[in-house]
Amino acid sequence: MCASIFEESDAAVTKVVPLTVEQYHRMIEAAILPEGEPIELIDGFLVRKDRSAIGADPATVGHAHRLVVTRILNLAARLHPFNCHVYSQNPITLPPRREPEPDGAIVRGVPEDYRDHHPGAADVSCVIEVAETSLSYDRTTKQRVYAEAGIPQYLLVNIPERQIEVYEQPSPREGRYLKRVIVRSAQQIRVALGLERYLDVSADDLLP
C-alpha cells in the first residue's frame, strides 16, 4: 500500500508506519480526530471520504449521493423479519488496520447489539458504496478491502453510469470478488442477508 502512495527515490526511501485500529480509536478518543469527521481508516492510512458530485467541492455531499443513501435506509423495514438491519455511514472494524465506513451495510441482529462495539466482518452480509467522484477508488481499493475481509456481497451504486455493480464470491487471498454482475434499471438485485437468505430489491429502489 505504501508504494502506491509514496514513490521511492535513489537518495532515500520514505518509511511510513501505518496506524492500527486501536491507535485510530485513541486518536478519536483524544479528540485529535473529531468524531464524525468524514474520515476512515484504510490500510492503516486516514482517508477522507469523497461523497461529492463530479466537478463539485470534495467537501460537499452530492444530491444524488444523498438520495441513494436515503433509499438504502428505506430498506430497513423490510429487513426486520430476517433479524438484520441497515447500518449506514458508520464504522465496520476490520483489524488490524482497517475501519471503513460504507454508505450502507446489512448487519445481523438489531442496533442495540452493537451498543459497545462496531460490527466486524462476520456480522456483515453485504456492504454498499455509493460512487460518483469516488467510482475508481470504490471499484479497486474498497473492493479489495471488503473481499480480503470475506464479506459475502459488495454492492457498488454507480451514479455516473446509473447501474449497480454486484460483487460476490470474495477471495481473501486474491483480494477481489470472483463474480461481478451489472444490474440496471428495471432489473432485480438479490441482496445478501446471510444464512443463504436474500431480499429481492429492484434496482430502481436504489438508483437516483
C-alpha positions in Angstrom: 0.0 0.0 0.0 2.8 2.4 0.9 4.4 2.0 -2.6 1.1 3.2 -4.2 1.3 6.5 -2.2 5.0 7.2 -1.9 7.5 7.0 -4.7 10.9 5.6 -3.9 13.9 7.6 -4.9 17.6 6.6 -5.3 18.5 9.0 -2.4 16.2 7.8 0.2 13.2 5.6 1.0 10.4 7.2 3.0 9.4 4.9 5.8 5.8 5.1 6.9 4.3 3.4 9.9 0.5 2.7 9.3 -2.0 3.1 12.1 -3.7 0.2 13.8 -7.4 0.3 14.5 -6.6 0.7 18.2 -4.4 3.7 17.6 -7.1 5.2 15.4 -9.7 4.8 18.1 -7.3 6.5 20.6 -6.9 9.5 18.3 -10.7 9.9 18.2 -11.0 9.5 22.0 -8.3 12.1 22.4 -10.1 14.5 20.0 -7.1 14.5 17.7 -9.6 13.4 15.1 -13.1 14.8 15.9 -15.7 12.0 15.9 -18.0 12.3 12.9 -15.4 13.6 10.5 -15.7 12.1 7.0 -12.5 10.1 7.5 -12.0 6.3 7.5 -9.0 4.1 8.2 -7.9 2.2 5.1 -4.8 0.0 5.2 -3.5 2.0 8.2 -4.0 5.4 6.5 -6.5 8.1 7.2 -8.6 8.6 4.0 -11.1 11.4 3.6 -14.4 10.1 2.1 -15.4 11.7 -1.1 -19.2 11.9 -1.5 -19.3 14.8 -3.9 -20.8 15.1 -7.3 -18.4 15.2 -10.3 -16.8 18.7 -10.5 -18.1 19.8 -7.1 -16.3 20.7 -3.9 -14.9 17.4 -2.5 -16.1 18.5 1.0 -19.7 18.6 -0.1 -22.2 15.7 -0.4 -23.7 15.3 -3.9 -27.5 15.4 -4.2 -27.6 12.0 -6.0 -25.4 10.5 -3.3 -27.7 11.7 -0.6 -30.8 10.4 -2.3 -29.3 6.9 -2.8 -28.2 6.8 0.9 -31.8 7.6 1.9 -33.1 4.9 -0.4 -30.8 2.4 1.3 -32.2 3.4 4.6 -35.7 2.8 3.3 -34.9 -0.9 3.1 -34.8 -1.1 6.9 -38.5 -2.1 7.4 -38.1 -5.0 5.0 -35.2 -6.4 7.0 -36.8 -6.8 10.4 -38.3 -10.2 9.8 -34.8 -11.5 8.9 -33.2 -10.3 12.2 -30.9 -7.9 10.5 -30.8 -4.1 9.9 -29.4 -1.3 7.8 -26.2 0.2 9.1 -25.4 3.4 7.3 -22.2 5.5 7.1 -20.8 4.0 10.3 -17.6 2.1 11.0 -17.0 -1.6 10.4 -14.0 -2.8 12.2 -11.6 -5.0 10.2 -8.4 -5.4 12.3 -5.6 -4.7 12.4 -5.5 -1.6 10.1 -8.9 -1.0 8.5 -12.2 0.6 9.6 -14.1 1.6 6.6 -17.5 3.5 6.8 -19.6 2.2 3.9 -22.6 4.2 2.8 -24.7 1.2 3.7 -24.4 -2.3 5.1 -26.7 -5.2 6.0 -25.8 -6.2 9.6 -27.2 -9.1 11.6 -29.2 -8.5 14.7 -30.5 -5.2 16.0 -28.7 -1.9 16.5 -28.7 -2.5 20.3 -26.4 -5.5 19.8 -23.6 -3.0 18.9 -24.1 -0.5 21.7 -20.4 -1.0 22.9 -18.6 -2.0 19.7 -18.7 -1.7 15.9 -19.8 -4.6 13.7 -17.0 -6.8 12.3 -16.8 -8.7 9.0 -18.6 -11.8 10.5 -21.6 -9.5 11.3 -22.0 -8.1 7.8 -23.6 -9.9 4.9 -23.5 -7.0 2.4 -21.7 -3.7 2.1 -22.9 -0.9 -0.2 -20.9 2.1 -1.5 -22.4 5.0 -3.5 -20.0 6.2 -6.0 -19.7 9.3 -8.2 -16.3 11.0 -8.0 -15.0 8.0 -6.0 -16.0 5.4 -8.6 -12.5 4.2 -9.5 -11.4 4.1 -5.8 -14.5 2.1 -4.8 -14.0 -0.4 -7.7 -10.4 -1.1 -6.7 -9.4 -0.3 -3.2 -12.8 -0.7 -1.5 -13.5 -3.9 -3.4 -10.1 -5.3 -2.3 -10.7 -4.3 1.4 -14.1 -5.9 1.5 -13.0 -9.0 -0.4 -10.0 -9.6 1.8 -12.3 -9.3 4.8 -14.5 -12.1 3.3 -17.7 -10.0 3.3 -20.1 -12.1 1.1 -21.5 -9.3 -1.1 -20.5 -5.8 -2.2 -22.9 -3.5 -4.0 -21.5 -0.5 -5.8 -24.1 2.0 -6.8 -22.6 3.6 -9.8 -24.2 7.0 -10.2 -22.5 8.2 -13.5 -23.5 5.1 -15.4 -26.7 4.6 -13.4 -26.2 1.0 -12.7 -25.4 -1.2 -9.7 -22.3 -3.4 -9.7 -22.9 -6.6 -7.7 -19.7 -8.3 -6.4 -19.9 -11.8 -4.9 -17.7 -14.8 -4.1 -14.9 -13.0 -2.2 -11.4 -14.4 -2.5 -9.5 -13.0 0.5 -6.2 -14.5 -0.9 -6.6 -12.7 -4.2 -8.1 -9.6 -2.7 -11.0 -9.5 -5.1 -14.5 -10.8 -5.7 -14.6 -13.6 -8.3 -18.1 -12.7 -9.6 -19.3 -9.4 -10.9 -22.8 -8.7 -12.3 -24.1 -5.4 -13.7 -27.7 -4.6 -12.7 -29.6 -1.8 -14.4 -33.0 0.0 -14.2 -36.0 -2.4 -14.0 -33.8 -5.3 -13.0 -33.7 -7.1 -9.6 -30.9 -7.5 -7.1 -30.7 -10.3 -4.6 -29.3 -8.6 -1.5 -27.5 -11.0 0.7 -28.9 -11.3 4.3 -26.7 -14.1 5.5 -27.5 -17.8 6.1 -28.4 -18.3 2.4 -31.2 -15.7 2.7 -31.8 -12.9 0.2 -34.0 -9.9 -0.3 -35.2 -9.1 -3.8 -34.8 -5.4 -4.5 -35.5 -3.5 -7.6 -32.5 -1.5 -8.9 -34.9 1.4 -9.3 -35.4 1.4 -5.5 -31.7 2.4 -5.1 -30.7 4.2 -8.2 -31.1 8.0 -8.2 
